[in-house]
Every structure is written in C-alpha cells, then in structure tokens.
C-alpha cells in the first residue's frame, strides 16, 4: 500500500503508528506525519497522506519556481487534506 513520497512507520519501540509524507524540491523539505490514531485507522491516515501529497504536487505544478512558499502554505495549515474535497473558491 506504499506510494511515492509516503512511508509507513510501525515500530514496536515507539508510540507512533502511521504514515510519513516527505517531499523535497530545490533544497526545500516538507514532512508531515499522519497518525492512525488521529485519523481513526491505517487506511484513513494513508488516504489523508495521499490527498495532501496530491494537493502539494498540484500546487507545485502551479508554482514550480517557489516550492518554499508552497510548503509553507501546507505547513501553516492553510492547506489541509480536508480541503482536498472542498470546492475551490474564486
């Protein structure tokens, strides 16, 4: 069930069980963790990670020259996996 830029974390020695999204562009790094507990299940956390990854990739296509600004939007919470299903406002 793994996909590009998404890694599963299930270690017995840590309390975290979930997925890590990691994207690097032009020396800028974006990393976010999606906990099974927070999202209710392994599958729901995975779907949230995929949704955010896809939103970030789409935003990077629109602004390929400035990945730092794109990553900051997602780090600040302006963009979330939940907004993926929301219609875009114009």
mmCIF file of the C-alpha atoms, coordinates in Angstrom:
data_MODEL
# 
_entry.id   MODEL 
# 
loop_
_atom_site.group_PDB 
_atom_site.id 
_atom_site.type_symbol 
_atom_site.label_atom_id 
_atom_site.label_alt_id 
_atom_site.label_comp_id 
_atom_site.label_asym_id 
_atom_site.label_entity_id 
_atom_site.label_seq_id 
_atom_site.pdbx_PDB_ins_code 
_atom_site.Cartn_x 
_atom_site.Cartn_y 
_atom_site.Cartn_z 
_atom_site.occupancy 
_atom_site.B_iso_or_equiv 
_atom_site.pdbx_formal_charge 
_atom_site.auth_seq_id 
_atom_site.auth_comp_id 
_atom_site.auth_asym_id 
_atom_site.auth_atom_id 
_atom_site.pdbx_PDB_model_num 
ATOM 1  C CA . UNK A 1 1  ? 0.000   0.000  0.000   1.00 0.00 ? 1  UNK A CA 1 
ATOM 2  C CA . UNK A 1 2  ? 3.005   2.347  -0.209  1.00 0.00 ? 2  UNK A CA 1 
ATOM 3  C CA . UNK A 1 3  ? 3.263   5.092  -2.773  1.00 0.00 ? 3  UNK A CA 1 
ATOM 4  C CA . UNK A 1 4  ? 5.846   7.607  -3.874  1.00 0.00 ? 4  UNK A CA 1 
ATOM 5  C CA . UNK A 1 5  ? 6.867   10.006 -1.068  1.00 0.00 ? 5  UNK A CA 1 
ATOM 6  C CA . UNK A 1 6  ? 4.808   8.113  1.559   1.00 0.00 ? 6  UNK A CA 1 
ATOM 7  C CA . UNK A 1 7  ? 6.399   5.740  4.072   1.00 0.00 ? 7  UNK A CA 1 
ATOM 8  C CA . UNK A 1 8  ? 4.774   3.544  6.726   1.00 0.00 ? 8  UNK A CA 1 
ATOM 9  C CA . UNK A 1 9  ? 6.008   3.823  10.329  1.00 0.00 ? 9  UNK A CA 1 
ATOM 10 C CA . UNK A 1 10 ? 5.140   0.877  12.584  1.00 0.00 ? 10 UNK A CA 1 
ATOM 11 C CA . UNK A 1 11 ? 7.823   0.370  15.179  1.00 0.00 ? 11 UNK A CA 1 
ATOM 12 C CA . UNK A 1 12 ? 7.313   -1.556 18.409  1.00 0.00 ? 12 UNK A CA 1 
ATOM 13 C CA . UNK A 1 13 ? 9.601   0.825  20.306  1.00 0.00 ? 13 UNK A CA 1 
ATOM 14 C CA . UNK A 1 14 ? 7.599   3.987  19.524  1.00 0.00 ? 14 UNK A CA 1 
ATOM 15 C CA . UNK A 1 15 ? 4.059   5.027  20.275  1.00 0.00 ? 15 UNK A CA 1 
ATOM 16 C CA . UNK A 1 16 ? 3.577   6.432  16.749  1.00 0.00 ? 16 UNK A CA 1 
ATOM 17 C CA . UNK A 1 17 ? 1.885   4.240  14.169  1.00 0.00 ? 17 UNK A CA 1 
ATOM 18 C CA . UNK A 1 18 ? 1.117   5.887  10.859  1.00 0.00 ? 18 UNK A CA 1 
ATOM 19 C CA . UNK A 1 19 ? 2.411   7.347  7.622   1.00 0.00 ? 19 UNK A CA 1 
ATOM 20 C CA . UNK A 1 20 ? 5.063   9.947  6.803   1.00 0.00 ? 20 UNK A CA 1 
ATOM 21 C CA . UNK A 1 21 ? 4.774   12.220 3.771   1.00 0.00 ? 21 UNK A CA 1 
ATOM 22 C CA . UNK A 1 22 ? 8.117   13.651 2.663   1.00 0.00 ? 22 UNK A CA 1 
ATOM 23 C CA . UNK A 1 23 ? 8.739   15.828 -0.412  1.00 0.00 ? 23 UNK A CA 1 
ATOM 24 C CA . UNK A 1 24 ? 11.920  17.667 -1.381  1.00 0.00 ? 24 UNK A CA 1 
ATOM 25 C CA . UNK A 1 25 ? 12.171  20.310 -4.104  1.00 0.00 ? 25 UNK A CA 1 
ATOM 26 C CA . UNK A 1 26 ? 15.028  22.739 -4.771  1.00 0.00 ? 26 UNK A CA 1 
ATOM 27 C CA . UNK A 1 27 ? 16.645  22.088 -1.373  1.00 0.00 ? 27 UNK A CA 1 
ATOM 28 C CA . UNK A 1 28 ? 13.343  22.667 0.459   1.00 0.00 ? 28 UNK A CA 1 
ATOM 29 C CA . UNK A 1 29 ? 11.904  19.835 2.543   1.00 0.00 ? 29 UNK A CA 1 
ATOM 30 C CA . UNK A 1 30 ? 8.285   19.168 3.524   1.00 0.00 ? 30 UNK A CA 1 
ATOM 31 C CA . UNK A 1 31 ? 7.498   16.419 6.037   1.00 0.00 ? 31 UNK A CA 1 
ATOM 32 C CA . UNK A 1 32 ? 4.208   15.604 7.737   1.00 0.00 ? 32 UNK A CA 1 
ATOM 33 C CA . UNK A 1 33 ? 3.100   12.616 9.792   1.00 0.00 ? 33 UNK A CA 1 
ATOM 34 C CA . UNK A 1 34 ? -0.373  11.058 9.605   1.00 0.00 ? 34 UNK A CA 1 
ATOM 35 C CA . UNK A 1 35 ? -1.209  9.070  12.726  1.00 0.00 ? 35 UNK A CA 1 
ATOM 36 C CA . UNK A 1 36 ? -3.509  6.048  12.566  1.00 0.00 ? 36 UNK A CA 1 
ATOM 37 C CA . UNK A 1 37 ? -4.953  7.137  15.906  1.00 0.00 ? 37 UNK A CA 1 
ATOM 38 C CA . UNK A 1 38 ? -5.681  10.690 14.725  1.00 0.00 ? 38 UNK A CA 1 
ATOM 39 C CA . UNK A 1 39 ? -7.393  9.549  11.517  1.00 0.00 ? 39 UNK A CA 1 
ATOM 40 C CA . UNK A 1 40 ? -9.137  6.519  13.027  1.00 0.00 ? 40 UNK A CA 1 
ATOM 41 C CA . UNK A 1 41 ? -7.425  3.783  11.010  1.00 0.00 ? 41 UNK A CA 1 
ATOM 42 C CA . UNK A 1 42 ? -4.356  2.917  8.973   1.00 0.00 ? 42 UNK A CA 1 
ATOM 43 C CA . UNK A 1 43 ? -6.357  3.239  5.749   1.00 0.00 ? 43 UNK A CA 1 
ATOM 44 C CA . UNK A 1 44 ? -7.819  6.655  6.646   1.00 0.00 ? 44 UNK A CA 1 
ATOM 45 C CA . UNK A 1 45 ? -4.376  8.003  7.590   1.00 0.00 ? 45 UNK A CA 1 
ATOM 46 C CA . UNK A 1 46 ? -2.968  6.692  4.305   1.00 0.00 ? 46 UNK A CA 1 
ATOM 47 C CA . UNK A 1 47 ? -5.760  8.316  2.305   1.00 0.00 ? 47 UNK A CA 1 
ATOM 48 C CA . UNK A 1 48 ? -5.134  11.638 4.084   1.00 0.00 ? 48 UNK A CA 1 
ATOM 49 C CA . UNK A 1 49 ? -1.407  11.413 3.274   1.00 0.00 ? 49 UNK A CA 1 
ATOM 50 C CA . UNK A 1 50 ? -2.128  10.661 -0.388  1.00 0.00 ? 50 UNK A CA 1 
ATOM 51 C CA . UNK A 1 51 ? -4.648  13.524 -0.581  1.00 0.00 ? 51 UNK A CA 1 
ATOM 52 C CA . UNK A 1 52 ? -2.157  16.003 0.856   1.00 0.00 ? 52 UNK A CA 1 
ATOM 53 C CA . UNK A 1 53 ? 0.631   14.717 -1.391  1.00 0.00 ? 53 UNK A CA 1 
ATOM 54 C CA . UNK A 1 54 ? -1.566  15.162 -4.451  1.00 0.00 ? 54 UNK A CA 1 
ATOM 55 C CA . UNK A 1 55 ? -2.583  18.693 -3.367  1.00 0.00 ? 55 UNK A CA 1 
ATOM 56 C CA . UNK A 1 56 ? 1.073   19.622 -2.840  1.00 0.00 ? 56 UNK A CA 1 
ATOM 57 C CA . UNK A 1 57 ? 2.079   18.220 -6.242  1.00 0.00 ? 57 UNK A CA 1 
ATOM 58 C CA . UNK A 1 58 ? -0.717  20.224 -7.903  1.00 0.00 ? 58 UNK A CA 1 
ATOM 59 C CA . UNK A 1 59 ? 0.376   23.388 -6.081  1.00 0.00 ? 59 UNK A CA 1 
ATOM 60 C CA . UNK A 1 60 ? 3.990   22.757 -7.120  1.00 0.00 ? 60 UNK A CA 1 
ATOM 61 C CA . UNK A 1 61 ? 2.869   22.500 -10.763 1.00 0.00 ? 61 UNK A CA 1 
ATOM 62 C CA . UNK A 1 62 ? 1.282   25.951 -10.424 1.00 0.00 ? 62 UNK A CA 1 
ATOM 63 C CA . UNK A 1 63 ? 4.364   27.481 -8.715  1.00 0.00 ? 63 UNK A CA 1 
ATOM 64 C CA . UNK A 1 64 ? 7.369   25.331 -9.636  1.00 0.00 ? 64 UNK A CA 1 
ATOM 65 C CA . UNK A 1 65 ? 9.799   28.200 -9.129  1.00 0.00 ? 65 UNK A CA 1 
ATOM 66 C CA . UNK A 1 66 ? 8.881   28.672 -5.437  1.00 0.00 ? 66 UNK A CA 1 
ATOM 67 C CA . UNK A 1 67 ? 8.479   25.345 -3.597  1.00 0.00 ? 67 UNK A CA 1 
ATOM 68 C CA . UNK A 1 68 ? 9.274   27.013 -0.266  1.00 0.00 ? 68 UNK A CA 1 
ATOM 69 C CA . UNK A 1 69 ? 6.097   29.139 -0.457  1.00 0.00 ? 69 UNK A CA 1 
ATOM 70 C CA . UNK A 1 70 ? 4.033   26.083 -1.402  1.00 0.00 ? 70 UNK A CA 1 
ATOM 71 C CA . UNK A 1 71 ? 5.429   24.054 1.513   1.00 0.00 ? 71 UNK A CA 1 
ATOM 72 C CA . UNK A 1 72 ? 4.827   26.941 3.936   1.00 0.00 ? 72 UNK A CA 1 
ATOM 73 C CA . UNK A 1 73 ? 1.160   27.070 2.918   1.00 0.00 ? 73 UNK A CA 1 
ATOM 74 C CA . UNK A 1 74 ? 0.766   23.410 3.825   1.00 0.00 ? 74 UNK A CA 1 
ATOM 75 C CA . UNK A 1 75 ? 2.875   23.619 6.998   1.00 0.00 ? 75 UNK A CA 1 
ATOM 76 C CA . UNK A 1 76 ? 0.868   26.575 8.296   1.00 0.00 ? 76 UNK A CA 1 
ATOM 77 C CA . UNK A 1 77 ? -2.395  24.658 7.981   1.00 0.00 ? 77 UNK A CA 1 
ATOM 78 C CA . UNK A 1 78 ? -3.864  26.895 5.267   1.00 0.00 ? 78 UNK A CA 1 
ATOM 79 C CA . UNK A 1 79 ? -3.988  23.800 3.079   1.00 0.00 ? 79 UNK A CA 1 
ATOM 80 C CA . UNK A 1 80 ? -5.086  20.531 4.702   1.00 0.00 ? 80 UNK A CA 1 
ATOM 81 C CA . UNK A 1 81 ? -6.161  17.081 3.486   1.00 0.00 ? 81 UNK A CA 1 
ATOM 82 C CA . UNK A 1 82 ? -9.725  18.042 4.393   1.00 0.00 ? 82 UNK A CA 1 
ATOM 83 C CA . UNK A 1 83 ? -9.693  20.947 1.900   1.00 0.00 ? 83 UNK A CA 1 
ATOM 84 C CA . UNK A 1 84 ? -8.952  18.470 -0.899  1.00 0.00 ? 84 UNK A CA 1 
ATOM 85 C CA . UNK A 1 85 ? -12.653 17.683 -1.227  1.00 0.00 ? 85 UNK A CA 1 
ATOM 86 C CA . UNK A 1 86 ? -13.772 21.300 -0.757  1.00 0.00 ? 86 UNK A CA 1 
ATOM 87 C CA . UNK A 1 87 ? -14.598 23.227 -3.926  1.00 0.00 ? 87 UNK A CA 1 
ATOM 88 C CA . UNK A 1 88 ? -12.110 25.917 -4.870  1.00 0.00 ? 88 UNK A CA 1 
ATOM 89 C CA . UNK A 1 89 ? -13.320 29.453 -4.179  1.00 0.00 ? 89 UNK A CA 1 
ATOM 90 C CA . UNK A 1 90 ? -12.914 32.107 -6.871  1.00 0.00 ? 90 UNK A CA 1 
# 
